[in-house]
């Protein structure tokens, strides 16, 4: 949780005024202060990031909270129920930038600009690795058994997750730097 307040209001807990809440802009607040603000804290996990590392992506994927660290490309899956670490796995090389994870059945998909990694949601094993048809700048949209990507060169392609190859492609006049979205039967 992050506090955005610059004042120190008093919290009303159980009908009585409590001590002022310490609020420092941009700094994490403790569990007790979060409770005073009306939040329920179910669990907390310390990822113990090394100096110079940061969390680049977090995705709630069914029963998992999947966190991608950079520049290490360490991927951690936490149980949403209790915050326990289910698994940790380094994905790709330290030279690759990873994008937001997405869920595909019992797999977690994480892509770099040029590769797609399919990890088991139950273990940290990388089941498959696919080369992408073109360099991308975002994670895919999942539709059925396809990962749909928009590429830097303007190519939109449907990557078949069963075969590992593109099944359909459309060249656009400009580059695509956002995740594709679906609207009805269209993308």
HELIX and SHEET records of a PDB file:
HELIX    1   1 UNK A   31  UNK A   36  1                                   6    
SHEET    1   A 2 UNK A  10  UNK A  13  0                                        
SHEET    2   A 2 UNK A  16  UNK A  20 -1                                        
SHEET    1   B 4 UNK A  54  UNK A  61  0                                        
SHEET    2   B 4 UNK A  64  UNK A  70 -1                                        
SHEET    3   B 4 UNK A  74  UNK A  79 -1                                        
SHEET    4   B 4 UNK A  85  UNK A  90 -1                                        
SHEET    1   C 4 UNK A 102  UNK A 104  0                                        
SHEET    2   C 4 UNK A 107  UNK A 111 -1                                        
SHEET    3   C 4 UNK A 115  UNK A 120 -1                                        
SHEET    4   C 4 UNK A 126  UNK A 131 -1                                        
SHEET    1   D 4 UNK A 141  UNK A 143  0                                        
SHEET    2   D 4 UNK A 146  UNK A 150 -1                                        
SHEET    3   D 4 UNK A 155  UNK A 160 -1                                        
SHEET    4   D 4 UNK A 166  UNK A 171 -1                                        
END                                                                             
